[in-house]
């Protein structure tokens, strides 16, 4: 991979996904894209870069290859504890029984299914209208997420009660039960492109995604989240992320948990008596 190849690739990646690929990522990029070259029978990166300019279909595979999909059930467990201990009692007091949550980088489904399992016991009956939107730019992981099948080692982070209640063994893998699966709606979505949904959402999860964007892209995405989040909604981001110097539209209320900062109503000025 020449310097020119790498510069082309990282400019394309930034333009397509907003992901920033510094020089130190060159080896990672080389390693992941080499698999595409071998599969396509290409001899070098000159040929691959030329292909990316002429074959739009390869762009999807290019994005899939570069996207990081590290995930697990109940990753960053404090978020799910906050969801159960603080938000569920709050939501149950509302008159509206409509509940909408967005997992905006859902990978292979562990995050939205963890949300669904946390909420199902309380909101999946009694007239509640609960829906979880799960999106990702990577079509490969979305296919796995929709299948709802996981090897045994992936369930290691689950408690015994969750494994027994929400999974069943099927041909050496574990399938998530339909009760949970039907709450989650998977869609392919690039955060840099148009968003078809209108909201409002009661909670948005965007965890361990912002770290791949530059400051300007972060600001744009967070501003768009605010427009889709209800005034009493919540935004969850990753453990190494912050909205400091990115957005003044949110206030920190917990460990990487934010809520919208509402404008203070101007106090009426009292006229002095004459």
Kinemage of the C-alpha trace (Angstrom):
@kinemage 1
@onewidth
@group {chain A} dominant
@subgroup {mainchain}
@vectorlist {calphas} color= white
{ca unk a 1} P 0.000 0.000 0.000
{ca unk a 2} L 1.624 3.230 -1.155
{ca unk a 3} L 1.202 6.587 0.538
{ca unk a 4} L -1.019 7.655 -2.351
{ca unk a 5} L -3.183 4.532 -1.885
{ca unk a 6} L -3.593 5.186 1.824
{ca unk a 7} L -4.406 8.872 1.319
{ca unk a 8} L -7.063 7.955 -1.245
{ca unk a 9} L -8.539 5.330 1.074
{ca unk a 10} L -8.716 7.542 4.127
{ca unk a 11} L -10.223 10.437 2.143
{ca unk a 12} L -12.837 8.060 0.751
{ca unk a 13} L -13.551 6.634 4.208
{ca unk a 14} L -13.966 10.126 5.644
{ca unk a 15} L -16.227 11.218 2.817
{ca unk a 16} L -18.421 8.118 3.049
{ca unk a 17} L -18.600 7.595 6.813
{ca unk a 18} L -16.892 10.482 8.610
{ca unk a 19} L -14.360 8.043 10.070
{ca unk a 20} L -10.928 9.609 10.532
{ca unk a 21} L -7.990 7.318 9.709
{ca unk a 22} L -4.705 8.797 10.986
{ca unk a 23} L -1.314 7.536 9.797
{ca unk a 24} L -1.054 5.165 12.775
{ca unk a 25} L -4.075 3.261 11.396
{ca unk a 26} L -2.321 2.400 8.132
{ca unk a 27} L -1.417 -1.140 9.184
{ca unk a 28} L -4.978 -1.810 10.349
{ca unk a 29} L -6.373 -0.524 7.047
{ca unk a 30} L -3.890 -2.643 5.097
{ca unk a 31} L -4.767 -5.771 7.071
{ca unk a 32} L -8.540 -5.397 6.668
{ca unk a 33} L -8.542 -4.452 2.999
{ca unk a 34} L -6.077 -7.183 2.014
{ca unk a 35} L -8.920 -9.635 2.531
{ca unk a 36} L -10.944 -7.781 -0.096
{ca unk a 37} L -8.021 -7.834 -2.545
{ca unk a 38} L -7.583 -11.588 -2.127
{ca unk a 39} L -11.309 -12.219 -2.509
{ca unk a 40} L -11.484 -10.067 -5.650
{ca unk a 41} L -8.305 -11.528 -7.144
{ca unk a 42} L -6.545 -8.153 -7.303
{ca unk a 43} L -2.744 -7.912 -7.320
{ca unk a 44} L -2.245 -4.560 -5.606
{ca unk a 45} L -3.901 -1.521 -4.022
{ca unk a 46} L -3.634 0.503 -7.221
{ca unk a 47} L -6.140 -1.890 -8.736
{ca unk a 48} L -8.366 -1.768 -5.671
{ca unk a 49} L -8.402 2.043 -5.539
{ca unk a 50} L -9.298 2.099 -9.240
{ca unk a 51} L -12.126 -0.367 -8.565
{ca unk a 52} L -13.523 1.822 -5.792
{ca unk a 53} L -13.797 4.689 -8.267
{ca unk a 54} L -15.769 2.670 -10.813
{ca unk a 55} L -17.762 0.040 -8.887
{ca unk a 56} L -20.267 1.599 -6.501
{ca unk a 57} L -21.213 -1.828 -5.154
{ca unk a 58} L -17.711 -2.260 -3.709
{ca unk a 59} L -18.149 0.845 -1.546
{ca unk a 60} L -20.446 -1.086 0.782
{ca unk a 61} L -17.889 -3.855 1.192
{ca unk a 62} L -15.168 -1.229 1.682
{ca unk a 63} L -17.139 0.371 4.530
{ca unk a 64} L -17.921 -3.018 6.059
{ca unk a 65} L -14.219 -3.927 6.040
{ca unk a 66} L -13.141 -0.745 7.807
{ca unk a 67} L -15.909 -0.543 10.381
{ca unk a 68} L -14.989 -1.638 13.901
{ca unk a 69} L -17.661 -3.853 15.463
{ca unk a 70} L -16.449 -4.605 18.981
{ca unk a 71} L -19.536 -5.242 21.085
{ca unk a 72} L -21.049 -7.500 23.724
{ca unk a 73} L -24.264 -7.973 25.636
{ca unk a 74} L -24.653 -5.358 28.400
{ca unk a 75} L -21.385 -3.661 27.481
{ca unk a 76} L -20.852 -0.682 29.829
{ca unk a 77} L -23.288 -2.175 32.282
{ca unk a 78} L -23.851 1.066 34.203
{ca unk a 79} L -25.956 2.350 31.298
{ca unk a 80} L -28.375 -0.543 31.599
{ca unk a 81} L -28.483 -0.165 35.365
{ca unk a 82} L -29.435 3.484 34.894
{ca unk a 83} L -32.037 2.453 32.333
{ca unk a 84} L -33.610 -0.002 34.764
{ca unk a 85} L -33.223 1.864 38.057
{ca unk a 86} L -33.910 5.450 36.974
{ca unk a 87} L -35.603 5.644 33.591
{ca unk a 88} L -38.094 2.787 33.846
{ca unk a 89} L -39.759 4.178 37.009
{ca unk a 90} L -39.804 7.621 35.366
{ca unk a 91} L -41.371 6.378 32.150
{ca unk a 92} L -43.930 4.229 33.959
{ca unk a 93} L -45.386 7.360 35.552
{ca unk a 94} L -46.108 8.967 32.187
{ca unk a 95} L -49.601 9.075 30.754
{ca unk a 96} L -48.323 8.159 27.278
{ca unk a 97} L -47.475 4.502 26.737
{ca unk a 98} L -45.432 5.167 23.609
{ca unk a 99} L -41.701 4.410 24.068
{ca unk a 100} L -39.091 4.809 21.325
{ca unk a 101} L -35.368 4.068 21.646
{ca unk a 102} L -32.646 4.275 19.003
{ca unk a 103} L -29.461 2.205 19.020
{ca unk a 104} L -27.562 4.182 16.380
{ca unk a 105} L -24.528 1.905 15.969
{ca unk a 106} L -25.995 -1.482 16.802
{ca unk a 107} L -23.293 -3.715 15.269
{ca unk a 108} L -24.339 -7.385 15.514
{ca unk a 109} L -27.316 -6.642 17.758
{ca unk a 110} L -26.028 -7.101 21.295
{ca unk a 111} L -26.766 -3.501 22.302
{ca unk a 112} L -30.405 -3.227 21.117
{ca unk a 113} L -31.190 -6.736 22.374
{ca unk a 114} L -29.718 -5.791 25.762
{ca unk a 115} L -32.000 -2.752 25.813
{ca unk a 116} L -34.970 -4.916 24.840
{ca unk a 117} L -34.237 -7.509 27.530
{ca unk a 118} L -33.921 -4.766 30.146
{ca unk a 119} L -37.270 -3.230 29.241
{ca unk a 120} L -39.313 -6.266 28.171
{ca unk a 121} L -40.415 -7.361 31.617
{ca unk a 122} L -41.905 -3.934 32.308
{ca unk a 123} L -43.062 -2.533 28.958
{ca unk a 124} L -43.856 -5.479 26.673
{ca unk a 125} L -47.387 -5.856 27.971
{ca unk a 126} L -50.162 -3.793 29.490
{ca unk a 127} L -50.762 -1.727 26.381
{ca unk a 128} L -47.239 -0.358 26.018
{ca unk a 129} L -46.101 0.588 22.514
{ca unk a 130} L -42.358 -0.155 22.722
{ca unk a 131} L -40.111 -0.086 19.665
{ca unk a 132} L -36.325 -0.090 19.420
{ca unk a 133} L -34.741 1.152 16.197
{ca unk a 134} L -31.315 -0.422 15.588
{ca unk a 135} L -29.120 0.968 12.801
{ca unk a 136} L -25.592 0.470 11.525
{ca unk a 137} L -23.611 1.359 8.431
{ca unk a 138} L -22.265 -2.209 8.120
{ca unk a 139} L -24.666 -4.494 6.250
{ca unk a 140} L -22.785 -7.657 7.283
{ca unk a 141} L -23.312 -7.146 11.004
{ca unk a 142} L -26.946 -6.187 10.451
{ca unk a 143} L -27.540 -9.552 8.777
{ca unk a 144} L -26.127 -11.322 11.848
{ca unk a 145} L -28.139 -9.096 14.176
{ca unk a 146} L -31.427 -9.823 12.421
{ca unk a 147} L -30.730 -13.561 12.574
{ca unk a 148} L -30.485 -13.348 16.374
{ca unk a 149} L -28.086 -16.318 16.578
{ca unk a 150} L -25.014 -16.190 18.820
{ca unk a 151} L -22.263 -18.666 19.759
{ca unk a 152} L -22.134 -19.742 23.392
{ca unk a 153} L -19.090 -17.607 24.258
{ca unk a 154} L -20.937 -14.415 23.272
{ca unk a 155} L -23.439 -15.089 26.055
{ca unk a 156} L -20.746 -15.138 28.742
{ca unk a 157} L -21.603 -11.560 29.756
{ca unk a 158} L -25.231 -12.519 30.413
{ca unk a 159} L -26.624 -13.605 33.758
{ca unk a 160} L -27.987 -17.115 34.021
{ca unk a 161} L -31.525 -15.756 34.344
{ca unk a 162} L -31.275 -13.801 31.084
{ca unk a 163} L -29.823 -16.794 29.219
{ca unk a 164} L -32.586 -19.090 30.437
{ca unk a 165} L -35.424 -16.613 29.915
{ca unk a 166} L -34.520 -15.136 26.541
{ca unk a 167} L -32.382 -17.679 24.634
{ca unk a 168} L -32.767 -21.234 23.391
{ca unk a 169} L -30.098 -23.618 22.091
{ca unk a 170} L -30.328 -24.263 18.370
{ca unk a 171} L -27.671 -26.261 16.492
{ca unk a 172} L -24.774 -25.324 18.790
{ca unk a 173} L -25.806 -21.668 18.844
{ca unk a 174} L -28.210 -19.659 20.951
{ca unk a 175} L -31.222 -17.958 19.385
{ca unk a 176} L -32.806 -14.977 21.039
{ca unk a 177} L -36.512 -15.467 21.670
{ca unk a 178} L -39.076 -13.927 19.372
{ca unk a 179} L -40.512 -11.970 22.308
{ca unk a 180} L -37.330 -9.870 22.329
{ca unk a 181} L -36.556 -9.986 18.619
{ca unk a 182} L -39.899 -8.501 17.616
{ca unk a 183} L -39.195 -5.354 19.676
{ca unk a 184} L -36.141 -4.446 17.572
{ca unk a 185} L -36.260 -3.076 14.020
{ca unk a 186} L -32.935 -3.249 12.159
{ca unk a 187} L -32.111 -0.804 9.366
{ca unk a 188} L -28.972 0.144 7.434
{ca unk a 189} L -28.069 3.782 8.091
{ca unk a 190} L -25.031 5.983 7.540
{ca unk a 191} L -24.951 8.693 10.204
{ca unk a 192} L -23.530 11.152 7.665
{ca unk a 193} L -26.443 10.760 5.270
{ca unk a 194} L -30.154 11.576 5.556
{ca unk a 195} L -32.138 10.082 8.418
{ca unk a 196} L -35.653 8.990 7.422
{ca unk a 197} L -37.017 8.701 10.959
{ca unk a 198} L -38.832 11.610 12.587
{ca unk a 199} L -38.786 10.777 16.279
{ca unk a 200} L -39.161 11.838 18.914
{ca unk a 201} L -37.005 9.292 20.738
{ca unk a 202} L -37.045 8.804 24.502
{ca unk a 203} L -33.429 7.603 24.486
{ca unk a 204} L -30.621 7.438 21.937
{ca unk a 205} L -27.591 5.192 22.315
{ca unk a 206} L -24.519 6.294 20.327
{ca unk a 207} L -21.689 4.557 22.125
{ca unk a 208} L -18.052 4.266 21.042
{ca unk a 209} L -18.787 5.848 17.666
{ca unk a 210} L -17.883 9.512 18.153
{ca unk a 211} L -14.240 8.584 18.750
{ca unk a 212} L -13.897 7.828 15.024
{ca unk a 213} L -15.084 11.285 13.892
{ca unk a 214} L -13.426 14.683 13.810
{ca unk a 215} L -14.819 17.535 15.930
{ca unk a 216} L -16.938 19.089 13.193
{ca unk a 217} L -18.612 15.764 12.350
{ca unk a 218} L -19.264 15.104 16.039
{ca unk a 219} L -20.963 18.488 16.418
{ca unk a 220} L -23.210 17.888 13.401
{ca unk a 221} L -24.282 14.415 14.552
{ca unk a 222} L -24.971 15.498 18.143
{ca unk a 223} L -27.014 18.461 16.881
{ca unk a 224} L -29.084 16.095 14.735
{ca unk a 225} L -29.586 13.771 17.718
{ca unk a 226} L -30.960 16.701 19.709
{ca unk a 227} L -33.567 17.424 17.045
{ca unk a 228} L -34.850 13.832 17.241
{ca unk a 229} L -34.691 13.499 21.031
{ca unk a 230} L -37.669 14.495 23.154
{ca unk a 231} L -37.103 17.284 25.669
{ca unk a 232} L -37.228 14.720 28.464
{ca unk a 233} L -35.101 12.188 26.574
{ca unk a 234} L -31.618 10.815 27.279
{ca unk a 235} L -28.426 10.377 25.255
{ca unk a 236} L -25.930 7.607 26.066
{ca unk a 237} L -22.370 7.785 24.677
{ca unk a 238} L -19.264 5.617 25.106
{ca unk a 239} L -16.976 5.407 28.129
{ca unk a 240} L -14.117 7.283 26.420
{ca unk a 241} L -16.328 9.946 24.825
{ca unk a 242} L -17.529 13.357 25.977
{ca unk a 243} L -19.687 16.211 24.708
{ca unk a 244} L -17.388 18.823 26.243
{ca unk a 245} L -16.508 21.430 23.600
{ca unk a 246} L -18.808 19.592 21.176
{ca unk a 247} L -22.316 20.602 22.241
{ca unk a 248} L -23.920 22.977 24.715
{ca unk a 249} L -27.350 21.499 23.995
{ca unk a 250} L -26.872 18.716 26.574
{ca unk a 251} L -25.982 18.490 30.230
{ca unk a 252} L -24.182 15.592 31.889
{ca unk a 253} L -26.334 13.770 34.456
{ca unk a 254} L -24.433 10.497 34.925
{ca unk a 255} L -21.479 8.512 33.687
{ca unk a 256} L -21.553 9.351 29.937
{ca unk a 257} L -25.309 9.969 30.200
{ca unk a 258} L -26.775 13.271 29.016
{ca unk a 259} L -30.129 14.975 28.809
{ca unk a 260} L -31.162 18.010 26.737
{ca unk a 261} L -30.388 21.373 28.241
{ca unk a 262} L -33.688 23.228 28.096
{ca unk a 263} L -33.738 26.963 27.530
{ca unk a 264} L -34.714 28.886 30.607
{ca unk a 265} L -37.865 30.906 30.174
{ca unk a 266} L -37.179 34.582 30.448
{ca unk a 267} L -38.502 36.045 33.680
{ca unk a 268} L -41.026 38.855 33.165
{ca unk a 269} L -39.736 42.255 34.222
{ca unk a 270} L -41.833 43.933 36.891
{ca unk a 271} L -42.756 47.508 36.273
{ca unk a 272} L -41.984 49.862 39.103
{ca unk a 273} L -44.975 51.480 40.684
{ca unk a 274} L -45.470 55.166 39.944
